[in-house]
Amino acid sequence: MKYIAWIIVIALVIWALVSWSGKDSTPPTPTSSEPIKIGVVAPLTGGAAAYGVSLVKSIELAHNDLGNNKSKYILVVEDDASNPAQAATAAQKLANVDKVQAIITVTSGTGNSVKPIATGAQIPHVCICSDVTIADNEFNFINSILPDEEATAWLKEASSRGVKTVAILSQNQAGFNLLTDNVKKEAVNNGITIVYDERFDPTIRDFKTGISKAKLKNPDLYLAGFFPPQLDIIGQELKNLGITKVAGMATLSISATPEVFNGAWYSDSSLGDTAFRDRFNTQFPETRFNVRVAPNGYDSFNLLTKGFESGSVIDYLTNVTEYRGAAGSSVKNKGKRIFHSPIGIWEIKNGEPVQVK
């Protein structure tokens, strides 16, 4: 009995010591929540790499600019090389292996490939692209200038320059098709006639026959809508044939040989924040700033983080009606999924894009 009593006493002493020490000890730090992963699918190689690299750098800049937030954010980047099949594979990896909670993409081809994967995973997908049909369900959003608005701005500029007839030479690609179809649809309302229209498969590397056919129509202006390397090839062929009346849409800014397009004008995003461009160039001097992609990439990342911080990213992205950021004031209708930012007119001067309107 004495032995048992001593055991009880010792046990009580140990319990008292533990209880007493616990009163003065610092409570353990609560375990932080899992970080939120945001995936990026972009062309880091291939003809549209200037878009992809500019997008990724702008998102990195937005990530670096994050202040105090409830959550920690991690970027996971995949290269799609402007290949829709590769984009789908990349998105599958992001959703199923990396377990990202959102995806940002650029170009309509990639956006269309990623759309069903984001829908299946029920995670938000923001595409910086022209194909508004991507934003047809609750998980997919567009943040860019809109094709009908860009076509209107393009035609207004062409009309102001005295253009009456236009020949379209364009890549057969979702975004370009939307843009050029809108140009054709609204041309007559601007006193302009489309005298030639040919869409080329992305594998074509010789456009001399198409240019010759268009030249027979004697157009006032040639609209060249391509991604590199097709863009640079047709640009050189137009120049070799003495054709200087050339205009484009956005992608003239990513030409590998922009000097070929000296004097050519094009529609693109308007630069809403010159300080942002200057900061981007200072931070990433080796990367060519792209006005269509970088501001909207920066803003898209911030829209997603604001959504996550609010508690429901889908509700936030769906119901916010205006966002002022690097791209200027991006607006959308409540309950819709398309943000559209301001449009500008640019010209290639001495091999560099210069905003003229």
BELTAQUI-V516778 format. One record per run of one state. SS is the DSSP state (~ for helix, > for strand, _ for the rest). FROM is the first residue (numbers start at 0). TO is the last residue. Records with the same first field share a line. If there is no record, write none. Layout:
SS=FROM-TO, FROM-TO
//
This chain:
_=0-0, 24-34, 42-47, 64-71, 79-82, 96-100, 106-106, 121-122, 128-130, 135-138, 144-145, 160-163, 171-172, 190-191, 200-206, 215-219, 225-228, 240-244, 249-249, 254-256, 261-263, 269-272, 283-292, 310-311, 319-320, 325-326, 331-336, 340-341, 349-350, 355-356
~=1-23, 48-63, 83-95, 107-120, 131-134, 146-159, 173-189, 207-214, 229-239, 250-253, 257-260, 273-282, 293-309, 312-318
>=35-41, 72-78, 101-105, 123-127, 139-143, 164-170, 192-199, 220-224, 245-248, 264-268, 321-324, 327-330, 337-339, 342-348, 351-354
//
